[in-house]
Amino acid sequence: MLVPPEADAISDALRSLSVQSSVFCMSELHAPWGFTVESSTVAKFHLVLAGSCWLTLDDRAPVRLNAGDLVLLHAGDEHSLGDGTDPASISLDELLRSSPLLDDLTLRIDGPGPVTRLLCGGFVLGVELPGSSTSLLPRVLLVDMRQHSPSVRGSSPSC
């Protein structure tokens, strides 16, 4: 479901928050590729700069992400990203140990297939929200950054 930003209470709430972010790395990933991001208390984000990939969270159906999509996982849930829908066999930490970042802090995975470019990181809110406030947010927010005024698609908090 796409919601115009002017009618979207979640977008209004997010705009009013002070967010501190940390970019983990830029990634240039040539298929085949896939990795799992372990759960943590730090919220995660992935911005697809070029190409496409699949996001899998728990046992839910994979979601296709395309260039211009920004996905936010505010609870820091474990999730996988990959060029296909098959389960990832390596964690991001293992991948970074076996494929160190280049001098420009880019993670590059070579392969024969199409390339996906990602900007990935984590973020924390500069202000603490009341405990029940975060339960109102969907576990996954998908923002279409290609729109002149971004629209937000989210899954229900019970997801």
Buried (B, 14 or more C-beta within 10 A) or exposed (E): EEBEBEEBEBBEEBEEEEBEEEEBBBBBBBBEBBBBBEEEEBBBBBBBBEBEBBBBBEEEEBBEBEBBBBBBBBBBBBBBBBBBBEEBEBBBEEBBEEBEBEEEEEBBBEEEEEBBBBBBBBBBBEEEBEEEEBEEBBBBBBBBEEEEEBBBBBBEEEE
